[in-house]
Amino acid sequence: MGKKNPYDFTVIITVAMLVATGIIMVFSSSFSYAMVVLGDGYYFLKRIMIWAVIGTFSMYFCAKVNYWTWKKYANIMLLGSIILLILVLTPLGKEVNGAQRWIGVGSITVMPSEIAKFTAIVFVATSLTRKREDLQKFFQGVVPYLLLAGMFFGFIYAQPDFSTAFVVVIIIISMVFVGGMKLSHFVGLVGAGSVALASMIGYIFIAGKGYKAKRITAFLDPWADPTDSGFQAVQSLLALGSGGIFGRGLGRSVQKHFYLPEPQNDFIFAIIGEELGFIGGVMIILLFMILIWRGIRIAVNAPDFFACLMATGITTMVIVQVVINIAVATSSMPVTGMPLPFISFGGNALVIFMASMGILLNISKHTNMNRS
Protein backbone atom coordinates (compact mmCIF):
# COMPACT_ATOMS: atom_id res chain seq x y z
CA MET A 1 0.00 0.00 0.00
CA GLY A 2 3.00 2.33 0.39
CA LYS A 3 3.51 4.93 3.06
CA LYS A 4 0.54 6.89 4.30
CA ASN A 5 0.26 10.63 3.71
CA PRO A 6 -1.92 13.27 5.39
CA TYR A 7 -5.54 13.50 4.32
CA ASP A 8 -6.20 15.94 1.50
CA PHE A 9 -6.95 19.07 3.55
CA THR A 10 -8.34 20.88 0.51
CA VAL A 11 -11.12 18.30 0.20
CA ILE A 12 -11.92 18.59 3.92
CA ILE A 13 -12.15 22.39 3.97
CA THR A 14 -14.06 22.55 0.66
CA VAL A 15 -16.67 20.04 1.80
CA ALA A 16 -16.98 21.84 5.14
CA MET A 17 -17.59 25.16 3.37
CA LEU A 18 -20.18 23.63 1.03
CA VAL A 19 -22.06 21.91 3.87
CA ALA A 20 -22.00 25.06 6.02
CA THR A 21 -23.32 27.08 3.08
CA GLY A 22 -25.99 24.45 2.53
CA ILE A 23 -27.20 24.63 6.13
CA ILE A 24 -27.43 28.43 5.96
CA MET A 25 -29.19 28.47 2.60
CA VAL A 26 -31.61 25.65 3.49
CA PHE A 27 -32.69 27.64 6.54
CA SER A 28 -32.94 30.90 4.62
CA SER A 29 -34.86 29.41 1.70
CA SER A 30 -37.24 27.24 3.73
CA PHE A 31 -38.23 29.40 6.70
CA SER A 32 -41.35 30.96 5.16
CA TYR A 33 -42.63 27.69 3.72
CA ALA A 34 -41.96 25.78 6.94
CA MET A 35 -43.62 28.45 9.09
CA VAL A 36 -46.80 28.66 7.02
CA VAL A 37 -47.22 25.02 5.95
CA LEU A 38 -45.63 23.13 8.84
CA GLY A 39 -46.04 25.63 11.67
CA ASP A 40 -42.32 25.53 12.49
CA GLY A 41 -39.92 27.83 10.67
CA TYR A 42 -36.97 25.81 11.94
CA TYR A 43 -38.34 22.47 10.65
CA PHE A 44 -35.85 22.04 7.79
CA LEU A 45 -32.97 23.61 9.70
CA LYS A 46 -33.26 21.13 12.55
CA ARG A 47 -33.37 18.19 10.18
CA ILE A 48 -30.51 19.31 7.97
CA MET A 49 -28.39 19.88 11.09
CA ILE A 50 -29.09 16.33 12.25
CA TRP A 51 -28.23 14.92 8.82
CA ALA A 52 -25.08 17.06 8.66
CA VAL A 53 -23.92 15.56 11.95
CA ILE A 54 -24.67 12.03 10.70
CA GLY A 55 -22.91 12.87 7.44
CA THR A 56 -19.86 14.16 9.31
CA PHE A 57 -19.58 10.93 11.28
CA SER A 58 -20.06 8.94 8.04
CA MET A 59 -17.30 10.94 6.37
CA TYR A 60 -15.00 10.41 9.35
CA PHE A 61 -15.76 6.67 9.45
CA CYS A 62 -15.17 6.17 5.74
CA ALA A 63 -11.96 8.20 5.91
CA LYS A 64 -10.67 5.84 8.61
CA VAL A 65 -11.71 2.60 6.87
CA ASN A 66 -9.17 1.35 4.33
CA TYR A 67 -10.73 1.78 0.88
CA TRP A 68 -9.86 -1.82 -0.03
CA THR A 69 -12.35 -2.98 2.61
CA TRP A 70 -15.25 -2.00 0.35
CA LYS A 71 -14.30 -4.73 -2.13
CA LYS A 72 -15.34 -7.39 0.39
CA TYR A 73 -18.92 -6.11 0.49
CA ALA A 74 -19.44 -5.21 -3.19
CA ASN A 75 -21.69 -8.19 -4.02
CA ILE A 76 -23.74 -7.85 -0.82
CA MET A 77 -24.17 -4.12 -1.46
CA LEU A 78 -25.36 -4.78 -5.01
CA LEU A 79 -27.90 -7.35 -3.87
CA GLY A 80 -29.14 -5.11 -1.07
CA SER A 81 -29.46 -2.15 -3.43
CA ILE A 82 -31.48 -4.17 -5.96
CA ILE A 83 -33.82 -5.39 -3.20
CA LEU A 84 -34.37 -1.81 -1.99
CA LEU A 85 -35.05 -0.58 -5.53
CA ILE A 86 -37.66 -3.31 -5.94
CA LEU A 87 -39.26 -2.64 -2.56
CA VAL A 88 -39.67 1.06 -3.30
CA LEU A 89 -42.00 0.11 -6.17
CA THR A 90 -44.18 -2.01 -3.88
CA PRO A 91 -46.76 -0.77 -1.34
CA LEU A 92 -43.83 -0.31 1.06
CA GLY A 93 -42.74 2.67 -1.01
CA LYS A 94 -43.82 6.18 -0.01
CA GLU A 95 -45.27 8.48 -2.66
CA VAL A 96 -44.48 12.20 -2.44
CA ASN A 97 -45.52 14.72 -5.10
CA GLY A 98 -46.41 11.99 -7.57
CA ALA A 99 -43.13 10.11 -7.25
CA GLN A 100 -42.56 6.90 -5.31
CA ARG A 101 -38.87 7.11 -4.39
CA TRP A 102 -38.73 6.45 -0.66
CA ILE A 103 -39.04 3.57 1.77
CA GLY A 104 -39.73 4.40 5.37
CA VAL A 105 -41.76 4.33 8.51
CA GLY A 106 -43.09 7.61 9.84
CA SER A 107 -40.58 10.44 9.44
CA ILE A 108 -37.62 8.07 8.88
CA THR A 109 -37.16 7.44 5.18
CA VAL A 110 -34.52 5.90 2.92
CA MET A 111 -34.03 6.80 -0.73
CA PRO A 112 -32.78 3.64 -2.50
CA SER A 113 -31.73 5.52 -5.64
CA GLU A 114 -29.13 7.48 -3.63
CA ILE A 115 -27.77 4.23 -2.22
CA ALA A 116 -27.74 2.80 -5.75
CA LYS A 117 -25.27 5.46 -6.92
CA PHE A 118 -22.84 4.58 -4.14
CA THR A 119 -23.36 0.85 -4.68
CA ALA A 120 -22.72 1.17 -8.42
CA ILE A 121 -19.37 2.85 -7.76
CA VAL A 122 -18.19 0.16 -5.32
CA PHE A 123 -19.41 -2.80 -7.38
CA VAL A 124 -18.12 -1.58 -10.76
CA ALA A 125 -14.72 -0.66 -9.29
CA THR A 126 -14.45 -4.11 -7.71
CA SER A 127 -15.58 -5.93 -10.84
CA LEU A 128 -13.31 -3.97 -13.19
CA THR A 129 -10.33 -4.62 -10.95
CA ARG A 130 -10.89 -8.37 -11.38
CA LYS A 131 -11.76 -8.31 -15.08
CA ARG A 132 -9.65 -5.49 -16.43
CA GLU A 133 -8.28 -7.49 -19.36
CA ASP A 134 -11.78 -8.27 -20.66
CA LEU A 135 -12.60 -4.61 -21.37
CA GLN A 136 -10.89 -4.78 -24.76
CA LYS A 137 -13.65 -7.17 -25.84
CA PHE A 138 -17.01 -5.49 -26.35
CA PHE A 139 -19.42 -8.36 -25.71
CA GLN A 140 -17.40 -10.03 -23.00
CA GLY A 141 -16.05 -6.95 -21.26
CA VAL A 142 -18.34 -3.98 -21.94
CA VAL A 143 -21.82 -5.44 -22.42
CA PRO A 144 -22.15 -6.82 -18.84
CA TYR A 145 -21.69 -3.28 -17.48
CA LEU A 146 -24.18 -1.92 -19.99
CA LEU A 147 -26.69 -4.47 -18.73
CA LEU A 148 -25.92 -3.44 -15.15
CA ALA A 149 -26.42 0.22 -16.07
CA GLY A 150 -29.66 -0.69 -17.85
CA MET A 151 -30.92 -2.57 -14.80
CA PHE A 152 -30.26 0.38 -12.49
CA PHE A 153 -31.77 2.77 -15.04
CA GLY A 154 -34.94 0.70 -15.37
CA PHE A 155 -35.59 0.40 -11.64
CA ILE A 156 -34.93 4.08 -10.91
CA TYR A 157 -36.74 5.38 -13.99
CA ALA A 158 -39.84 3.44 -12.90
CA GLN A 159 -40.14 5.55 -9.71
CA PRO A 160 -40.11 7.83 -11.88
CA ASP A 161 -36.70 9.51 -11.52
CA PHE A 162 -35.03 10.01 -14.88
CA SER A 163 -32.29 12.34 -13.65
CA THR A 164 -30.93 9.97 -10.98
CA ALA A 165 -31.19 7.04 -13.39
CA PHE A 166 -29.20 9.06 -15.91
CA VAL A 167 -26.54 9.89 -13.31
CA VAL A 168 -26.04 6.21 -12.44
CA VAL A 169 -25.58 5.32 -16.12
CA ILE A 170 -23.03 8.13 -16.61
CA ILE A 171 -21.11 7.01 -13.51
CA ILE A 172 -20.87 3.41 -14.74
CA ILE A 173 -19.89 4.37 -18.31
CA SER A 174 -17.22 6.80 -17.09
CA MET A 175 -15.70 4.14 -14.82
CA VAL A 176 -15.68 1.57 -17.64
CA PHE A 177 -14.02 4.11 -19.94
CA VAL A 178 -11.31 4.93 -17.40
CA GLY A 179 -10.98 1.20 -16.71
CA GLY A 180 -9.68 0.57 -20.23
CA MET A 181 -12.56 0.44 -22.70
CA LYS A 182 -11.50 0.89 -26.32
CA LEU A 183 -11.96 4.46 -27.55
CA SER A 184 -13.91 3.19 -30.57
CA HIS A 185 -16.33 1.34 -28.27
CA PHE A 186 -16.71 4.45 -26.10
CA VAL A 187 -17.37 6.74 -29.08
CA GLY A 188 -19.91 4.25 -30.42
CA LEU A 189 -21.70 4.06 -27.08
CA VAL A 190 -21.80 7.84 -26.72
CA GLY A 191 -23.15 8.15 -30.24
CA ALA A 192 -25.78 5.46 -29.73
CA GLY A 193 -26.75 6.90 -26.35
CA SER A 194 -27.09 10.40 -27.79
CA VAL A 195 -29.30 9.13 -30.60
CA ALA A 196 -31.45 7.16 -28.14
CA LEU A 197 -31.80 10.15 -25.81
CA ALA A 198 -32.63 12.51 -28.67
CA SER A 199 -35.18 10.02 -30.02
CA MET A 200 -36.84 9.69 -26.63
CA ILE A 201 -37.01 13.47 -26.19
CA GLY A 202 -38.32 13.86 -29.74
CA TYR A 203 -41.00 11.24 -29.17
CA ILE A 204 -42.12 12.87 -25.93
CA PHE A 205 -42.19 16.28 -27.60
CA ILE A 206 -44.12 15.09 -30.66
CA ALA A 207 -46.58 13.07 -28.59
CA GLY A 208 -47.15 16.18 -26.51
CA LYS A 209 -48.68 14.37 -23.53
CA GLY A 210 -47.82 14.26 -19.85
CA TYR A 211 -45.56 16.30 -17.62
CA LYS A 212 -42.42 15.23 -19.53
CA ALA A 213 -43.69 16.88 -22.71
CA LYS A 214 -44.58 20.02 -20.76
CA ARG A 215 -41.07 20.21 -19.35
CA ILE A 216 -39.56 20.05 -22.83
CA THR A 217 -41.85 22.75 -24.23
CA ALA A 218 -41.22 24.87 -21.13
CA PHE A 219 -37.48 24.56 -21.70
CA LEU A 220 -37.83 25.73 -25.30
CA ASP A 221 -39.88 28.76 -24.23
CA PRO A 222 -40.68 29.02 -20.50
CA TRP A 223 -42.36 32.41 -21.00
CA ALA A 224 -44.97 30.90 -23.33
CA ASP A 225 -46.79 29.42 -20.32
CA PRO A 226 -45.32 31.19 -17.26
CA THR A 227 -48.13 30.16 -14.89
CA ASP A 228 -48.10 26.42 -15.61
CA SER A 229 -45.45 24.41 -17.48
CA GLY A 230 -42.90 27.21 -17.46
CA PHE A 231 -43.59 28.34 -13.89
CA GLN A 232 -40.52 26.84 -12.20
CA ALA A 233 -38.10 27.92 -14.92
CA VAL A 234 -39.49 31.45 -14.99
CA GLN A 235 -39.39 31.87 -11.21
CA SER A 236 -35.84 30.51 -11.11
CA LEU A 237 -34.70 32.97 -13.77
CA LEU A 238 -36.45 35.83 -11.96
CA ALA A 239 -34.63 34.89 -8.77
CA LEU A 240 -31.24 34.77 -10.47
CA GLY A 241 -31.87 37.96 -12.42
CA SER A 242 -33.12 39.99 -9.46
CA GLY A 243 -30.02 39.08 -7.44
CA GLY A 244 -27.76 41.14 -9.68
CA ILE A 245 -24.05 41.24 -8.90
CA PHE A 246 -24.13 41.30 -5.10
CA GLY A 247 -27.61 39.93 -4.34
CA ARG A 248 -30.53 41.19 -2.29
CA GLY A 249 -28.85 40.07 0.91
CA LEU A 250 -28.99 36.88 2.98
CA GLY A 251 -32.57 36.08 3.95
CA ARG A 252 -34.09 38.71 1.63
CA SER A 253 -35.20 36.50 -1.24
CA VAL A 254 -38.63 37.26 -2.67
CA GLN A 255 -39.01 34.15 -4.83
CA LYS A 256 -38.78 31.81 -1.83
CA HIS A 257 -42.09 33.21 -0.54
CA PHE A 258 -44.26 30.66 -2.38
CA TYR A 259 -43.19 31.73 -5.85
CA LEU A 260 -40.51 29.10 -6.38
CA PRO A 261 -41.81 25.66 -5.25
CA GLU A 262 -39.76 24.09 -2.42
CA PRO A 263 -36.76 26.40 -2.91
CA GLN A 264 -34.68 24.47 -0.36
CA ASN A 265 -34.41 21.52 -2.75
CA ASP A 266 -33.74 21.43 -6.48
CA PHE A 267 -33.78 25.22 -7.02
CA ILE A 268 -31.65 26.28 -4.08
CA PHE A 269 -29.01 27.63 -6.47
CA ALA A 270 -31.58 30.16 -7.72
CA ILE A 271 -32.08 31.38 -4.14
CA ILE A 272 -28.31 31.59 -3.70
CA GLY A 273 -28.16 33.74 -6.82
CA GLU A 274 -30.99 35.96 -5.58
CA GLU A 275 -29.67 36.47 -2.04
CA LEU A 276 -25.91 36.36 -2.66
CA GLY A 277 -25.91 37.53 -6.26
CA PHE A 278 -23.65 36.65 -9.15
CA ILE A 279 -20.65 36.76 -6.81
CA GLY A 280 -22.23 34.22 -4.45
CA GLY A 281 -23.16 31.89 -7.30
CA VAL A 282 -19.65 32.06 -8.74
CA MET A 283 -18.13 31.32 -5.33
CA ILE A 284 -20.25 28.17 -5.03
CA ILE A 285 -19.21 27.06 -8.51
CA LEU A 286 -15.55 27.72 -7.65
CA LEU A 287 -15.84 25.56 -4.53
CA PHE A 288 -17.23 22.71 -6.62
CA MET A 289 -14.48 23.21 -9.21
CA ILE A 290 -11.85 22.95 -6.47
CA LEU A 291 -13.45 19.78 -5.12
CA ILE A 292 -13.66 18.26 -8.60
CA TRP A 293 -10.05 19.21 -9.32
CA ARG A 294 -8.89 17.48 -6.15
CA GLY A 295 -11.00 14.43 -6.98
CA ILE A 296 -9.40 14.19 -10.43
CA ARG A 297 -5.93 14.64 -8.91
CA ILE A 298 -6.57 11.84 -6.45
CA ALA A 299 -7.87 9.57 -9.22
CA VAL A 300 -4.91 10.28 -11.51
CA ASN A 301 -2.33 9.71 -8.76
CA ALA A 302 -4.16 6.84 -7.04
CA PRO A 303 -1.92 4.08 -5.67
CA ASP A 304 -3.74 1.29 -7.53
CA PHE A 305 -6.40 0.56 -10.14
CA PHE A 306 -9.22 0.03 -7.65
CA ALA A 307 -8.55 3.37 -5.93
CA CYS A 308 -8.44 5.13 -9.30
CA LEU A 309 -11.84 3.72 -10.27
CA MET A 310 -13.41 4.56 -6.91
CA ALA A 311 -12.14 8.14 -7.09
CA THR A 312 -13.32 8.38 -10.71
CA GLY A 313 -16.84 7.24 -9.83
CA ILE A 314 -17.14 9.56 -6.83
CA THR A 315 -15.84 12.57 -8.76
CA THR A 316 -18.10 11.81 -11.72
CA MET A 317 -21.11 11.66 -9.38
CA VAL A 318 -20.31 15.16 -8.10
CA ILE A 319 -19.66 16.57 -11.58
CA VAL A 320 -22.87 15.27 -13.17
CA GLN A 321 -25.16 16.38 -10.33
CA VAL A 322 -23.63 19.85 -10.09
CA VAL A 323 -23.88 20.38 -13.85
CA ILE A 324 -27.50 19.17 -14.03
CA ASN A 325 -28.68 21.16 -10.99
CA ILE A 326 -27.14 24.44 -12.11
CA ALA A 327 -28.23 23.86 -15.72
CA VAL A 328 -31.83 23.41 -14.56
CA ALA A 329 -31.69 26.49 -12.31
CA THR A 330 -30.39 28.60 -15.20
CA SER A 331 -32.92 27.08 -17.67
CA SER A 332 -30.08 25.57 -19.70
CA MET A 333 -31.89 22.21 -19.73
CA PRO A 334 -35.43 20.97 -19.01
CA VAL A 335 -36.55 20.98 -15.39
CA THR A 336 -35.70 17.74 -13.59
CA GLY A 337 -35.33 16.88 -9.94
CA MET A 338 -31.64 16.86 -9.04
CA PRO A 339 -30.32 18.17 -5.71
CA LEU A 340 -27.18 20.29 -5.53
CA PRO A 341 -24.57 18.17 -3.69
CA PHE A 342 -23.92 19.17 -0.05
CA ILE A 343 -26.25 22.18 -0.34
CA SER A 344 -29.82 21.13 -1.21
CA PHE A 345 -32.03 19.77 1.56
CA GLY A 346 -32.02 15.98 1.62
CA GLY A 347 -30.64 13.76 4.34
CA ASN A 348 -29.95 10.60 2.32
CA ALA A 349 -28.10 12.51 -0.40
CA LEU A 350 -26.02 14.50 2.09
CA VAL A 351 -24.93 11.39 4.01
CA ILE A 352 -24.05 9.50 0.80
CA PHE A 353 -22.02 12.40 -0.57
CA MET A 354 -20.16 12.96 2.70
CA ALA A 355 -19.46 9.24 3.06
CA SER A 356 -18.12 9.25 -0.51
CA MET A 357 -15.85 12.16 0.39
CA GLY A 358 -14.59 10.07 3.30
CA ILE A 359 -13.57 7.31 0.87
CA LEU A 360 -11.88 9.92 -1.33
CA LEU A 361 -9.98 11.16 1.73
CA ASN A 362 -8.87 7.63 2.59
CA ILE A 363 -7.57 7.17 -0.95
CA SER A 364 -5.74 10.50 -0.70
CA LYS A 365 -4.00 9.23 2.43
CA HIS A 366 -2.38 6.50 0.33
CA THR A 367 -1.69 8.78 -2.63
CA ASN A 368 1.45 10.70 -3.49
CA MET A 369 -0.06 13.91 -4.83
CA ASN A 370 3.30 15.16 -6.07
CA ARG A 371 3.43 12.47 -8.77
CA SER A 372 2.86 13.56 -12.36
Residue pairs with C-beta under 8 A, 6 or more apart in sequence:
1 66
1 303
1 366
2 303
2 366
2 368
4 365
4 366
5 364
5 365
5 366
5 367
5 368
5 369
6 365
7 63
7 361
7 364
7 365
8 294
8 298
8 360
8 361
8 364
8 369
10 290
10 294
11 291
11 294
11 295
11 298
11 357
11 360
11 361
11 364
12 361
14 287
14 290
14 291
14 294
15 59
15 291
15 342
15 354
15 357
17 287
18 284
18 287
18 288
18 291
18 341
18 342
18 343
19 52
19 55
19 342
19 343
19 350
19 354
21 272
21 284
21 287
21 342
21 343
22 48
22 52
22 268
22 340
22 342
22 343
22 344
22 350
23 45
23 48
23 49
23 52
24 250
25 264
25 268
25 271
25 272
25 275
25 343
26 44
26 45
26 48
26 264
26 268
26 343
26 344
26 345
27 42
27 44
27 45
27 48
28 250
28 251
28 253
28 256
28 271
28 275
29 253
29 256
29 263
29 264
29 268
29 271
30 43
30 44
30 45
30 256
30 263
30 264
30 345
31 41
31 42
31 45
31 251
32 41
32 256
32 257
32 258
33 256
33 258
33 262
33 263
33 264
34 40
34 41
34 42
34 43
34 44
35 41
36 258
44 264
44 345
47 345
47 347
48 345
48 347
48 350
50 347
51 346
51 347
51 350
51 351
52 350
54 347
54 351
55 350
55 351
55 353
55 354
55 355
56 354
58 351
58 354
58 355
58 358
59 354
59 355
59 357
59 358
59 361
60 358
61 355
61 358
62 355
62 356
62 357
62 358
62 359
62 361
62 362
63 358
63 359
63 361
63 362
63 365
64 358
64 362
65 358
65 362
66 362
67 306
67 307
67 310
67 359
67 362
67 363
67 366
68 306
70 122
70 125
70 126
70 310
70 359
71 122
71 125
71 126
71 129
71 306
73 122
74 122
74 123
74 125
74 126
74 127
75 123
77 118
77 119
77 122
77 123
78 119
78 123
80 115
80 119
81 112
81 115
81 116
81 119
81 120
82 151
82 155
84 103
84 110
84 112
84 115
84 116
85 112
85 113
85 116
85 152
85 155
85 156
86 155
87 93
87 103
87 112
88 100
88 101
88 102
88 103
88 112
88 113
88 159
89 100
89 155
89 158
89 159
92 103
93 100
93 101
93 102
93 103
94 100
94 102
94 103
94 104
94 109
96 102
99 159
99 160
99 161
99 337
100 159
101 111
101 112
101 113
101 159
101 161
102 109
102 110
102 111
103 109
103 110
103 112
104 110
109 348
110 348
111 346
111 348
111 349
113 156
113 159
113 161
113 164
113 165
113 168
114 164
114 348
114 349
114 352
115 348
115 352
116 152
116 155
116 156
116 164
116 168
117 164
117 167
117 168
117 171
117 317
117 352
118 352
118 355
118 356
120 148
120 152
120 168
120 171
120 172
120 313
121 171
121 175
121 310
121 313
121 314
121 317
121 356
122 310
123 148
124 145
124 148
124 171
124 172
124 175
124 176
124 309
124 313
125 175
125 306
125 309
125 310
125 313
126 306
127 145
128 135
128 175
128 176
128 179
128 180
128 305
128 309
129 305
129 306
129 309
131 141
132 179
132 180
132 305
134 140
134 141
135 141
135 142
135 176
135 179
135 180
135 181
135 182
136 180
136 182
138 182
138 185
141 181
142 176
142 181
142 185
142 189
145 172
145 173
145 176
146 189
148 172
149 168
149 169
149 172
149 173
152 165
152 168
152 169
152 172
153 165
153 166
153 168
153 169
154 165
156 164
156 165
156 168
157 165
161 337
162 336
163 324
163 336
163 337
163 338
164 338
166 320
167 317
167 320
167 321
167 324
167 338
170 316
170 320
171 313
171 316
171 317
171 320
173 186
173 189
173 193
174 312
174 313
174 316
175 309
175 312
175 313
175 316
177 186
178 299
178 308
178 309
178 312
179 305
179 309
201 216
204 210
204 212
204 213
204 216
205 213
205 216
205 217
207 213
208 217
214 228
214 229
215 229
215 334
215 335
215 336
216 334
217 224
217 225
217 229
218 224
218 225
218 229
218 230
218 232
218 233
218 334
218 335
219 233
219 331
219 333
219 334
219 335
221 230
222 229
222 230
222 233
222 234
222 237
222 331
223 230
223 234
224 230
225 231
226 234
231 261
232 260
232 261
232 267
232 335
233 331
233 335
235 255
235 259
235 260
235 261
235 267
235 270
236 255
236 260
236 267
236 270
236 328
236 329
236 330
236 331
237 270
237 330
237 331
238 255
238 259
239 253
239 254
239 255
239 260
239 267
239 270
239 271
239 273
239 274
240 270
240 273
240 274
240 281
240 329
240 330
242 248
242 254
242 255
242 274
243 273
243 274
243 275
243 276
243 277
243 278
243 280
243 281
244 277
244 278
245 277
245 278
245 279
246 276
246 277
246 278
246 279
247 273
247 274
247 275
247 276
247 277
247 278
247 279
247 280
248 254
248 274
248 275
248 277
249 275
250 275
250 276
251 275
252 275
253 263
253 271
253 274
253 275
254 274
255 263
255 270
255 271
255 274
256 263
256 271
256 274
260 267
260 270
260 271
261 267
263 270
263 271
264 271
264 344
264 345
265 337
265 339
265 344
265 345
265 346
266 325
266 328
266 329
266 337
266 338
266 339
266 340
266 344
267 328
267 329
268 340
268 343
268 344
268 345
269 281
269 284
269 325
269 326
269 329
269 340
269 343
270 329
272 280
272 281
272 284
272 343
273 280
273 281
273 329
276 283
284 343
285 326
288 318
288 322
288 341
291 318
292 315
292 318
292 319
292 322
294 364
295 311
295 314
295 315
295 318
295 360
296 315
297 369
298 311
298 315
298 360
298 363
298 364
298 367
298 369
299 308
299 311
299 312
299 315
300 308
301 367
301 368
301 369
301 371
302 308
302 310
302 311
302 363
302 367
303 363
303 366
303 367
303 368
307 363
307 366
307 367
310 359
310 360
310 363
311 360
311 363
314 356
314 357
314 359
314 360
315 360
317 353
317 356
318 341
318 353
321 338
321 339
321 340
321 341
322 340
322 341
324 333
324 336
324 338
325 338
325 339
325 340
325 341
325 344
326 332
326 340
327 333
328 334
328 335
328 336
328 338
339 345
339 346
339 349
341 349
341 353
342 350
342 353
342 354
